[in-house]
Amino acid sequence: MTFLVLLGVLVLVVGGCVCVWWAARGGPRWARAVATVTLAAGELVRRSEKNGRRRRDGGGDGD
């Protein structure tokens, strides 16, 4: 069961990356929408990692 969940996540990630690549080359509107969602999700993950690191390090601005 865990394997299927990880496989599904992998398929979503690869599909999102393909849509980002395709949208950068002028793909259809739906590919641009998926690319926007993918990039926004990546930014949210990046920000949450940065905030989590700050909390563990004691809240300093060591970035």
N, C-alpha and C positions, 0 to 999 in steps of 0.2 A: 504493500500500500504506500509506504514512504517513497519507494522508487517511482511510483506513478505520479505522485505529487511533485517530486523533484523533476521528473521528465516534463510534466506540464509547465512548470516554472521555466525550465530551459527552453521549451518551445516558445513561450511568450517572450522571453528575453531575445531570442534569435529573431523572432518575427518583428519585434519592435526595432531592433537594429537594422533589419532589412528595410523597414518602412522609413527610418531616418535617412538611410542611404538613398532610397528611391525618391523621397521627398526633396532631398537636396538637389536632385537632378530633374526636378519638375514633374514628379509623379502626380497621380490623380488626387483629388481633394480628400478622399478617405485616407490615403496614405499619409498625406500631410497632417490630418487630424490624429492619426495613430502616432506619428512621429512627435507631435506636440505633447501628447499624453506621455509618451516614453521619456522624452527629455525632462518633462516636469517631474515625473516619478524619480528619475535619476537625481535631479536637484534636491528633492525632498530627502532621499537617502543620504546624499552628501551632507546636507545641513544637519540631519539627525546624528550622523557620525561625529560631526564637528562639535555639536552641543554635548553629546555623550562624553567625548574626550575632555571637554572643558570641565564637566562635572567631576570626572574621575581625577583630574589633575588639580583640582581645588579652585577652579574658576579663573585661572590666570589667562592673560592674553598671549600665550606662548606660540601662537600660530605663525 
